[in-house]
Structure formats: C-alpha cells, structure tokens
C-alpha cells in the first residue's frame, strides 16, 4: 500500500495540466465583484465610470509598442492607491 502512495506522488508531478490563457488587457473580466473590491477598493461600475471620464486623456493612437488600454492604466493606478492606503493603515 505504501508503495502505491509513493508511486502516485512521484508520477502525479508528470501529469499534464491544461494551461489557462486569460486576456490580460481587460482586467475587469478576470475578477468577480468581491475580488475586484478587495484588490482595488472600487466597484466595477465606479471603475468603468473613471475609465470613461479619463479615456480621452489616457489613450492615444500608437501602433509601435502597443499602448496600454485606458482600463488597464486606471486599474494599475487604483491598485497602487489601494495598496498604499492599506499600508498606511486605512
């Protein structure tokens, strides 16, 4: 019986796992509402409102480097502010 357990544990690492590819250009699709609020301290509707307000200032036509979409820029800024807020004891 112990030999079976040892054999399974050795060969379990060799099993192939299906890789999951996510579209990271739209981070709002990656999280549910609870995770989104925990990470960014804003609700989905509020984040989309901020993105709509700032979209013209954040997006620009550039085909060279593939600029970051406005949604991703806002989410990165909100994540930084949320982590700073938590670090300062808020």
ChimeraX attribute file (.defattr): number of C-alpha atoms within 10 A of each C-alpha:
attribute: neighborCount
match mode: 1-to-1
recipient: residues
	/A:1	5
	/A:2	7
	/A:3	8
	/A:4	9
	/A:5	9
	/A:6	11
	/A:7	10
	/A:8	11
	/A:9	11
	/A:10	10
	/A:11	9
	/A:12	10
	/A:13	9
	/A:14	8
	/A:15	7
	/A:16	7
	/A:17	7
	/A:18	6
	/A:19	6
	/A:20	5
	/A:21	6
	/A:22	10
	/A:23	8
	/A:24	10
	/A:25	14
	/A:26	13
	/A:27	14
	/A:28	16
	/A:29	13
	/A:30	13
	/A:31	12
	/A:32	10
	/A:33	14
	/A:34	12
	/A:35	12
	/A:36	20
	/A:37	14
	/A:38	12
	/A:39	15
	/A:40	19
	/A:41	18
	/A:42	18
	/A:43	14
	/A:44	17
	/A:45	10
	/A:46	11
	/A:47	19
	/A:48	16
	/A:49	11
	/A:50	14
	/A:51	20
	/A:52	12
	/A:53	11
	/A:54	15
	/A:55	16
	/A:56	10
	/A:57	9
	/A:58	15
	/A:59	14
	/A:60	12
	/A:61	7
	/A:62	8
	/A:63	7
	/A:64	6
	/A:65	6
	/A:66	8
	/A:67	13
	/A:68	12
	/A:69	15
	/A:70	21
	/A:71	21
	/A:72	16
	/A:73	18
	/A:74	18
	/A:75	22
	/A:76	14
	/A:77	11
	/A:78	17
	/A:79	18
	/A:80	13
	/A:81	14
	/A:82	19
	/A:83	15
	/A:84	12
	/A:85	12
	/A:86	9
	/A:87	9
	/A:88	8
	/A:89	7
	/A:90	8
